[in-house]
Amino acid sequence: MKIEINLPSDLSEISLLQYQEFLKATENNTDEEFLSQKIVSLFCNIPMQNVQFMKFTDVADIVTHMVNLFNTDKHKFVNRFFIGKTEFGFIPNLETISTGEYIDLENNLKDNKDLHKAMAVMFRPIVKNKKEYYEIEHYQGSNTYAEVMKSAPLDVVLGAKVFFWSLEVELLKHSLLYLDKLMQTKTMTSALKHNSAISGDGISQSINSLTEMLEDLTKSRSYNFLNV
């Protein structure tokens, strides 16, 4: 049987939907043969029943190629990209992000099955464009472009996800430094003696909690996106 193979040379040639389908199909599955066949089937657009007719060495080569593709890619941040003829742009100024946008983004970044919803928060159609400056469409909820974002190139998706991990790590570092300095000041010591509402133990617990969150985020940032 002659099988046509469309082997991606870059993560930009893989859609978010393909990635989500792979994660869903292989969730809690440790069967190496099944995982290998799914990689070939979903990322090379080959029906699962046809993969079994391929040479074992060809399947192994494709799996190695795909794993290397995910592991060696630096997941660089991309702020603009096209889906069809529509150009989408990342939120130009994060300082102006609304509470609704932030909550939707934080909730939808927690699970890969909701990544298309998170992308619909971070990226929206560009309505005004002048060289490197642009404006994006007003936010109307993640459902507006969630389905469209399933076609987003995976390099953009993973780059955006790593970008937000980095932001969270930096914010937590600054919070830890601030609390640490607060604990060391004489003013804080004096306040603790006169104000029962402020507890040194409470601040210590906050520092410990933030430290654990920072460790978790640091581990997540180095996570192998193709977990096989």
C-alpha positions in Angstrom: 0.0 0.0 0.0 1.3 3.4 -1.0 0.9 5.9 1.8 1.5 9.6 1.3 3.2 11.2 4.3 3.0 14.9 5.1 5.7 15.3 7.7 5.7 18.6 9.5 9.1 20.4 9.4 8.0 23.0 12.0 5.4 23.4 14.7 3.8 26.1 12.6 2.6 23.3 10.3 0.6 21.7 13.2 -2.7 23.1 14.3 -3.8 23.5 17.9 -6.7 21.1 17.2 -4.3 18.3 16.1 -2.3 18.8 19.3 -5.4 18.7 21.5 -6.7 15.6 19.7 -3.4 13.9 20.3 -3.4 14.8 24.0 -7.0 13.6 24.4 -6.4 10.3 22.5 -3.3 9.4 24.5 -4.4 10.6 27.9 -3.5 8.0 30.6 -2.2 5.7 27.9 1.3 4.3 28.2 1.2 1.8 25.3 4.3 2.8 23.3 3.1 1.3 20.1 -0.3 3.1 20.3 1.4 6.4 21.1 3.7 6.0 18.2 0.9 5.2 15.8 -1.1 8.2 17.1 1.8 10.6 16.6 2.1 9.4 13.0 -1.6 9.4 12.4 -2.5 12.8 13.8 0.5 14.9 12.9 1.1 13.4 9.5 -2.6 13.2 8.5 -2.6 9.4 8.0 -5.7 7.3 8.9 -4.9 5.2 12.0 -5.7 1.9 10.1 -3.1 2.8 7.5 -0.3 3.3 9.9 0.0 -0.4 10.6 1.0 -1.0 7.0 4.0 1.3 7.2 7.5 0.1 7.8 8.4 -0.1 11.5 11.6 1.9 10.8 9.6 4.6 9.1 7.3 5.0 12.0 10.2 5.1 14.4 11.9 7.8 12.3 8.7 9.9 12.3 8.2 9.6 16.0 11.9 10.6 16.7 11.5 13.6 14.3 8.3 14.8 16.0 9.7 14.4 19.6 12.8 16.3 18.5 10.6 19.0 16.9 8.8 19.6 20.2 11.9 19.4 22.4 14.2 21.5 20.3 11.7 24.3 19.5 12.3 27.3 21.8 8.6 28.2 21.7 9.3 31.8 20.8 6.6 34.4 21.4 4.8 35.5 18.2 2.5 38.5 18.5 0.8 38.3 15.1 -0.4 35.5 12.8 -2.9 34.7 10.2 -5.8 32.2 10.1 -7.0 32.2 6.6 -7.1 35.9 5.5 -7.7 37.2 9.0 -4.7 38.6 10.9 -4.8 38.1 14.7 -2.8 40.2 17.1 -1.8 39.7 20.8 -3.2 42.1 23.4 -1.1 45.2 22.6 -0.9 46.4 26.2 -1.3 43.9 29.1 -1.6 46.8 31.6 -5.0 47.6 30.1 -6.3 44.0 30.3 -9.8 43.8 31.8 -10.7 41.7 34.8 -12.9 39.5 32.6 -10.1 38.9 30.2 -7.7 38.0 33.0 -10.1 35.6 34.7 -10.9 33.9 31.4 -7.3 33.6 30.5 -6.1 32.3 33.8 -8.9 29.7 33.9 -8.4 28.5 30.3 -4.6 28.2 30.5 -4.9 25.5 33.2 -6.0 22.7 30.9 -4.8 22.0 27.4 -8.3 21.1 26.3 -9.2 24.8 26.8 -6.2 26.2 25.1 -8.3 27.4 22.1 -10.4 29.5 24.6 -7.2 31.0 26.1 -6.0 31.8 22.6 -9.3 33.6 21.9 -8.6 35.9 24.9 -4.9 36.6 24.0 -5.4 37.1 20.3 -8.2 38.9 18.4 -8.5 40.3 14.8 -6.5 43.4 14.1 -8.8 46.3 13.3 -6.2 49.0 12.9 -2.7 48.6 11.7 0.3 51.0 11.3 3.7 49.3 10.8 4.5 47.5 14.1 1.6 49.1 15.9 -1.9 47.8 15.8 -5.3 47.7 17.6 -7.3 44.5 18.1 -11.1 43.9 18.3 -12.8 44.7 21.6 -13.1 41.6 23.8 -16.5 40.0 23.7 -15.8 36.8 25.5 -13.6 33.7 24.7 -16.4 31.9 22.8 -16.3 34.5 20.0 -13.1 33.1 18.4 -12.6 29.9 20.4 -13.5 27.6 17.5 -11.5 29.6 15.1 -8.4 29.3 17.3 -8.4 25.6 17.0 -6.8 26.3 13.6 -4.0 28.4 15.2 -0.5 27.2 14.5 1.0 25.4 17.4 4.2 27.4 17.5 2.2 30.5 18.3 0.1 28.7 20.9 3.1 27.2 22.8 5.0 30.5 22.5 2.1 32.4 24.1 1.7 29.8 26.9 5.4 30.0 27.8 5.2 33.8 27.6 2.5 33.8 30.3 4.4 31.3 32.4 7.3 33.7 32.3 5.1 36.6 33.4 3.7 34.7 36.3 7.2 33.6 37.4 8.4 37.2 37.4 5.3 38.4 39.3 5.8 35.8 41.9 9.5 36.6 42.3 8.7 40.3 42.8 6.0 39.3 45.4 8.4 37.1 47.3 11.0 39.9 47.4 8.4 42.4 48.6 7.2 40.1 51.4 10.7 39.2 52.4 11.7 42.9 52.7 8.4 43.6 54.6 9.3 41.0 57.2 12.7 42.5 57.7 11.6 46.1 58.3 11.4 47.6 61.8 8.1 49.2 60.8 6.6 45.8 60.1 7.8 44.5 63.4 6.3 47.4 65.2 3.0 47.0 63.4 2.8 43.3 64.3 3.0 44.2 68.0 0.2 46.7 67.8 -2.2 45.3 65.2 -3.6 41.8 65.8 -5.1 41.8 62.3 -1.5 41.5 60.9 0.2 38.2 61.5 3.9 37.5 60.9 2.9 33.8 60.7 0.4 34.7 58.0 3.0 36.5 55.9 5.4 33.5 56.4 2.7 31.2 55.1 2.1 33.5 52.2 5.8 33.4 51.3 5.8 29.6 51.6 2.7 29.4 49.3 4.3 31.7 46.7 7.5 29.7 46.8 5.6 26.5 46.1 3.7 28.2 43.2 7.0 29.5 41.8 8.5 26.0 41.9 5.4 24.5 40.2 5.5 27.2 37.4 9.2 26.7 36.9 8.7 23.0 36.5 5.8 23.6 34.1 7.9 25.9 31.9 10.3 23.1 31.1 7.5 20.6 30.5 7.8 18.4 27.5 4.8 19.4 25.4 4.8 16.1 23.6 4.6 14.0 26.7 5.7 10.6 25.4 
